[in-house]
Amino acid sequence: MNSAAQVDRMVEQWKQNGRSKEEIIVHTAEAELGWPYVWGAVGAPCTPEKRQYYAGRSSCPPQDAKNAIERCQALNGSGKYCGGCEFYPNNMRTLIDDCQGFVKQVCSRVAITFAGGGRTSMWDSSSNWSEKGVIGQMPDKVCLVFQRDPSNQKKMQHIGIHIGGGNIIECAKTVKRSTVSGNKAWTHYA
């Protein structure tokens, strides 16, 4: 697993080498595989204090709060400090994100920002997209994918980055790979 500092150096090198924004987004998302999910976070350093802060927010769903604490060895009692933690590779920090925070953090590295604070408002803001539609009509290119909330058709409940070939990188428990045809019901793209 790469640390945040390692990813920062890689991104700068890719920019210097003239990589396109799409290539940098794909490579950055891949370089962050394994990084932790923490509800409400957007590129914050993975520290016990930050995990405690996000878990303690009144808007944090109880299971997400529990996971933020349980997956931290300094908070769950399995270790005294961050040293040796899977999210502290080579004694260097990773970042914590939730699904929309991951997308925003990766895209911000190439100066792409989005109107809207969350998945639904990002989707609804027409200023964010040159095109959008249902997943069955998605072109094979780098774009964002969304999952509509089946219990409320006006909301999007999850977001990820389509990196081409039906492959997606998403932040759910950790940053991980999935596919359009996998176990998630990806419903829309933009």
C-alpha contacts under 8 A as a table, 3 or more apart, distances in Angstrom:
res1	aa1	res2	aa2	distance
1	M	31	A	7.75
1	M	32	E	7.36
1	M	33	L	6.97
1	M	34	G	6.38
1	M	35	W	7.67
1	M	89	P	6.40
2	N	6	Q	5.93
2	N	7	V	6.51
2	N	31	A	6.44
2	N	32	E	6.56
2	N	89	P	6.73
2	N	94	T	7.39
3	S	6	Q	5.16
3	S	7	V	6.38
3	S	88	Y	7.16
3	S	89	P	6.05
3	S	90	N	7.75
3	S	92	M	5.59
3	S	93	R	5.47
3	S	94	T	4.82
4	A	7	V	5.14
4	A	8	D	6.13
4	A	92	M	7.41
4	A	93	R	5.94
4	A	94	T	4.71
4	A	95	L	6.24
5	A	8	D	5.02
5	A	9	R	6.32
5	A	92	M	7.44
5	A	93	R	7.63
6	Q	9	R	5.19
6	Q	10	M	6.26
7	V	10	M	4.97
7	V	11	V	6.10
7	V	28	T	6.95
7	V	31	A	6.46
7	V	32	E	7.40
8	D	11	V	5.22
8	D	12	E	6.34
9	R	12	E	5.21
9	R	13	Q	6.26
10	M	13	Q	5.07
10	M	14	W	6.17
11	V	14	W	5.10
11	V	15	K	6.21
11	V	24	I	6.80
11	V	28	T	6.89
11	V	109	R	7.62
12	E	15	K	5.12
12	E	16	Q	6.19
13	Q	16	Q	5.03
13	Q	17	N	6.12
14	W	17	N	5.02
14	W	18	G	6.41
14	W	19	R	5.47
14	W	24	I	6.63
15	K	18	G	5.19
15	K	19	R	5.69
15	K	20	S	7.87
15	K	24	I	7.64
16	Q	19	R	7.66
19	R	23	E	6.04
19	R	24	I	6.39
20	S	23	E	5.17
20	S	24	I	6.26
21	K	24	I	5.13
21	K	25	I	6.12
21	K	110	V	5.93
22	E	25	I	5.11
22	E	26	V	6.27
22	E	142	V	6.29
23	E	26	V	5.19
23	E	27	H	6.08
24	I	27	H	5.13
24	I	28	T	5.80
24	I	110	V	7.40
25	I	28	T	5.19
25	I	29	A	6.08
25	I	106	V	6.18
25	I	107	C	6.20
25	I	109	R	7.88
25	I	110	V	7.52
26	V	29	A	5.26
26	V	30	E	6.21
26	V	142	V	7.67
26	V	163	I	5.77
27	H	30	E	5.06
27	H	31	A	5.99
28	T	31	A	4.94
28	T	32	E	6.30
28	T	106	V	6.49
29	A	32	E	5.27
29	A	33	L	6.74
29	A	106	V	6.51
29	A	169	I	6.59
30	E	33	L	5.41
30	E	169	I	7.38
32	E	35	W	5.70
32	E	175	V	6.60
33	L	174	T	7.44
33	L	175	V	4.84
33	L	176	K	5.46
33	L	177	R	7.74
34	G	87	F	7.95
34	G	174	T	5.35
34	G	175	V	4.99
34	G	176	K	6.24
35	W	87	F	6.49
35	W	94	T	6.34
35	W	95	L	6.72
35	W	96	I	6.83
35	W	174	T	5.37
35	W	175	V	5.26
36	P	46	C	7.95
36	P	87	F	6.89
36	P	94	T	7.91
36	P	95	L	7.25
36	P	96	I	5.43
36	P	97	D	6.92
36	P	171	C	7.75
36	P	173	K	6.33
36	P	174	T	4.40
36	P	175	V	6.45
37	Y	68	A	7.72
37	Y	96	I	5.80
37	Y	97	D	5.28
37	Y	98	D	5.22
37	Y	99	C	7.59
37	Y	171	C	6.04
37	Y	172	A	5.96
37	Y	173	K	4.79
37	Y	174	T	4.90
37	Y	175	V	6.99
38	V	41	A	5.83
38	V	51	R	7.02
38	V	54	Y	7.23
38	V	55	A	7.95
38	V	64	D	7.09
38	V	67	N	7.86
38	V	68	A	5.68
38	V	96	I	5.80
38	V	97	D	5.47
38	V	98	D	5.32
38	V	173	K	7.64
39	W	54	Y	6.75
39	W	55	A	7.55
39	W	60	C	6.66
39	W	64	D	6.09
39	W	65	A	7.50
39	W	68	A	7.75
39	W	97	D	6.86
39	W	98	D	4.87
40	G	54	Y	6.36
40	G	60	C	7.31
40	G	97	D	6.97
40	G	98	D	5.77
40	G	101	G	7.30
41	A	44	A	6.16
41	A	54	Y	6.95
41	A	96	I	5.94
41	A	97	D	4.44
41	A	98	D	5.57
41	A	101	G	6.01
42	V	96	I	6.70
42	V	97	D	4.73
42	V	98	D	6.70
42	V	100	Q	7.70
42	V	101	G	4.03
42	V	102	F	6.42
42	V	104	K	7.31
42	V	105	Q	6.36
43	G	95	L	5.23
43	G	96	I	5.45
43	G	97	D	5.43
43	G	101	G	6.59
43	G	102	F	6.95
43	G	105	Q	5.74
44	A	50	K	7.29
44	A	95	L	5.30
44	A	96	I	5.35
44	A	97	D	7.00
45	P	50	K	7.18
45	P	93	R	6.45
45	P	94	T	6.20
45	P	95	L	4.51
45	P	96	I	6.12
46	C	50	K	6.52
46	C	51	R	6.98
46	C	87	F	7.38
46	C	93	R	6.13
46	C	94	T	5.70
46	C	95	L	5.07
46	C	96	I	5.37
47	T	50	K	5.23
47	T	51	R	6.22
47	T	82	C	7.70
47	T	93	R	7.87
48	P	51	R	5.11
48	P	52	Q	6.02
48	P	72	C	6.76
48	P	74	A	6.37
48	P	75	L	6.42
49	E	52	Q	5.10
49	E	53	Y	6.10
50	K	53	Y	4.96
50	K	54	Y	6.28
51	R	54	Y	5.38
51	R	55	A	6.03
51	R	68	A	5.81
51	R	69	I	6.67
51	R	72	C	7.85
52	Q	55	A	5.13
52	Q	56	G	5.96
52	Q	68	A	7.49
52	Q	69	I	6.83
53	Y	56	G	5.22
53	Y	57	R	6.56
54	Y	57	R	5.44
54	Y	60	C	7.12
54	Y	65	A	7.36
54	Y	68	A	7.93
55	A	60	C	6.21
55	A	64	D	7.14
55	A	65	A	4.10
55	A	66	K	7.22
55	A	68	A	6.16
55	A	69	I	7.17
56	G	60	C	7.15
56	G	65	A	6.96
57	R	60	C	5.45
60	C	64	D	6.59
60	C	65	A	6.16
61	P	64	D	5.36
61	P	65	A	6.28
62	P	65	A	5.07
62	P	66	K	6.19
63	Q	66	K	5.04
63	Q	67	N	6.17
64	D	67	N	5.05
64	D	68	A	6.15
65	A	68	A	5.21
65	A	69	I	6.55
66	K	69	I	5.38
66	K	70	E	6.03
67	N	70	E	5.00
67	N	71	R	5.86
68	A	71	R	5.67
68	A	72	C	6.76
69	I	72	C	5.45
69	I	75	L	5.77
69	I	76	N	6.16
70	E	73	Q	7.32
70	E	75	L	7.07
70	E	76	N	5.28
71	R	76	N	7.30
72	C	75	L	5.36
72	C	76	N	5.97
72	C	85	C	7.80
73	Q	76	N	5.15
73	Q	77	G	5.87
73	Q	78	S	4.89
73	Q	79	G	4.80
73	Q	80	K	7.07
73	Q	81	Y	7.28
73	Q	82	C	6.97
73	Q	85	C	6.74
74	A	77	G	5.84
74	A	78	S	6.74
74	A	79	G	5.17
74	A	80	K	5.04
74	A	81	Y	5.17
74	A	82	C	6.23
75	L	78	S	7.88
76	N	79	G	7.66
77	G	80	K	6.83
79	G	82	C	7.37
82	C	85	C	5.48
82	C	88	Y	6.39
82	C	91	N	7.89
83	G	88	Y	6.58
83	G	91	N	6.04
84	G	88	Y	6.75
84	G	89	P	7.56
84	G	91	N	7.54
85	C	88	Y	5.19
85	C	89	P	7.21
86	E	89	P	6.18
87	F	93	R	6.84
87	F	94	T	6.01
88	Y	91	N	5.37
88	Y	92	M	5.22
88	Y	93	R	4.93
88	Y	94	T	6.29
89	P	92	M	5.50
89	P	93	R	6.89
89	P	94	T	7.73
97	D	100	Q	7.63
97	D	101	G	4.94
97	D	102	F	5.10
97	D	171	C	7.28
98	D	101	G	5.01
98	D	102	F	5.91
98	D	171	C	6.11
98	D	172	A	7.17
99	C	102	F	5.26
99	C	103	V	6.54
99	C	158	H	6.48
99	C	159	I	5.82
99	C	160	G	6.71
99	C	170	E	6.45
99	C	171	C	4.72
99	C	172	A	6.44
100	Q	103	V	5.17
100	Q	104	K	6.14
100	Q	118	G	6.29
100	Q	119	R	6.06
100	Q	158	H	7.51
100	Q	159	I	6.07
100	Q	160	G	7.64
101	G	104	K	5.09
101	G	105	Q	5.87
102	F	105	Q	5.12
102	F	106	V	6.08
102	F	170	E	7.69
102	F	171	C	6.37
103	V	106	V	5.34
103	V	107	C	6.09
103	V	159	I	7.56
103	V	160	G	6.55
103	V	161	I	6.82
104	K	107	C	5.26
104	K	108	S	5.86
104	K	113	T	6.78
104	K	114	F	7.34
105	Q	108	S	5.23
105	Q	109	R	6.79
106	V	109	R	5.66
106	V	110	V	7.85
107	C	110	V	5.74
107	C	111	A	6.69
107	C	112	I	5.17
107	C	113	T	6.80
108	S	111	A	4.70
108	S	112	I	4.95
108	S	113	T	5.77
109	R	112	I	7.35
114	F	122	M	6.46
114	F	128	N	5.81
115	A	121	S	7.45
115	A	122	M	5.91
115	A	125	S	6.40
115	A	127	S	7.17
115	A	128	N	6.38
116	G	119	R	7.75
116	G	120	T	7.89
116	G	121	S	4.60
116	G	122	M	4.66
116	G	125	S	6.85
117	G	121	S	6.26
117	G	122	M	6.72
118	G	121	S	5.47
118	G	122	M	5.91
119	R	122	M	5.16
119	R	123	W	6.16
119	R	146	F	7.82
119	R	155	K	7.93
119	R	156	M	5.72
119	R	157	Q	6.77
119	R	158	H	6.67
119	R	159	I	6.51
120	T	123	W	5.07
120	T	124	D	6.03
120	T	154	K	7.82
120	T	155	K	5.31
120	T	156	M	4.86
120	T	157	Q	7.51
121	S	124	D	4.97
121	S	125	S	6.01
122	M	125	S	5.49
122	M	128	N	7.02
123	W	126	S	7.61
123	W	128	N	7.72
123	W	156	M	7.64
123	W	190	A	7.65
125	S	128	N	5.81
125	S	129	W	7.79
126	S	129	W	5.81
129	W	132	K	6.62
129	W	190	A	6.14
130	S	190	A	7.76
131	E	190	A	5.80
132	K	188	H	7.41
132	K	189	Y	5.54
132	K	190	A	4.00
133	G	137	Q	6.67
133	G	138	M	7.00
133	G	188	H	5.64
133	G	189	Y	5.58
133	G	190	A	6.51
134	V	137	Q	5.71
134	V	138	M	6.75
134	V	187	T	5.84
134	V	188	H	4.21
134	V	189	Y	6.08
135	I	138	M	5.11
135	I	145	V	7.65
135	I	186	W	6.67
135	I	187	T	5.08
135	I	188	H	4.48
135	I	189	Y	5.64
136	G	187	T	7.99
138	M	188	H	7.93
138	M	189	Y	6.27
140	D	164	G	5.35
140	D	165	G	6.09
140	D	166	G	7.22
141	K	162	H	7.30
141	K	163	I	6.69
141	K	164	G	5.04
141	K	165	G	7.80
142	V	161	I	7.19
142	V	162	H	5.37
142	V	163	I	4.82
142	V	164	G	5.71
143	C	161	I	6.02
143	C	162	H	5.26
143	C	163	I	7.06
143	C	189	Y	6.82
143	C	190	A	5.95
144	L	159	I	6.92
144	L	160	G	5.75
144	L	161	I	4.61
144	L	162	H	5.62
144	L	189	Y	5.55
144	L	190	A	5.37
145	V	159	I	5.58
145	V	160	G	5.25
145	V	161	I	5.99
145	V	162	H	6.22
145	V	186	W	6.62
145	V	187	T	7.51
145	V	188	H	5.70
145	V	189	Y	4.29
145	V	190	A	6.51
146	F	156	M	6.45
146	F	157	Q	7.49
146	F	158	H	5.64
146	F	159	I	4.46
146	F	160	G	6.56
146	F	186	W	5.73
146	F	187	T	5.99
146	F	188	H	5.04
146	F	189	Y	5.93
147	Q	156	M	5.59
147	Q	157	Q	5.69
147	Q	158	H	5.06
147	Q	159	I	6.41
147	Q	184	K	7.84
147	Q	185	A	6.17
147	Q	186	W	4.57
147	Q	187	T	5.02
147	Q	188	H	6.46
148	R	152	N	7.88
148	R	153	Q	6.37
148	R	154	K	7.76
148	R	155	K	6.02
148	R	156	M	4.27
148	R	157	Q	5.73
148	R	158	H	7.34
148	R	186	W	7.44
148	R	187	T	6.02
148	R	188	H	7.45
149	D	152	N	5.32
149	D	153	Q	5.81
149	D	154	K	7.60
149	D	155	K	5.56
149	D	156	M	5.29
149	D	157	Q	5.08
150	P	153	Q	5.98
152	N	155	K	5.76
153	Q	156	M	7.75
156	M	159	I	7.77
159	I	170	E	7.01
160	G	168	I	6.43
160	G	169	I	5.87
160	G	170	E	4.44
160	G	171	C	7.11
161	I	168	I	5.40
161	I	169	I	5.30
161	I	170	E	6.31
162	H	166	G	6.85
162	H	167	N	5.82
162	H	168	I	4.35
162	H	169	I	6.57
163	I	166	G	7.43
163	I	167	N	5.71
163	I	168	I	5.72
163	I	169	I	7.20
164	G	167	N	5.66
164	G	168	I	7.60
166	G	179	T	5.54
166	G	180	V	5.22
166	G	181	S	7.53
167	N	177	R	7.08
167	N	178	S	6.06
167	N	179	T	4.52
167	N	180	V	6.38
168	I	177	R	5.66
168	I	178	S	5.07
168	I	179	T	5.28
168	I	180	V	6.82
169	I	175	V	6.82
169	I	176	K	5.57
169	I	177	R	4.56
169	I	178	S	6.14
170	E	175	V	5.54
170	E	176	K	5.62
170	E	177	R	6.43
170	E	178	S	7.24
171	C	174	T	5.34
171	C	175	V	4.14
171	C	176	K	6.27
172	A	175	V	6.28
172	A	176	K	7.32
178	S	182	G	6.31
179	T	182	G	4.89
180	V	184	K	7.54
180	V	185	A	7.82
180	V	186	W	6.27
181	S	184	K	7.51
181	S	185	A	7.80
182	G	185	A	7.65
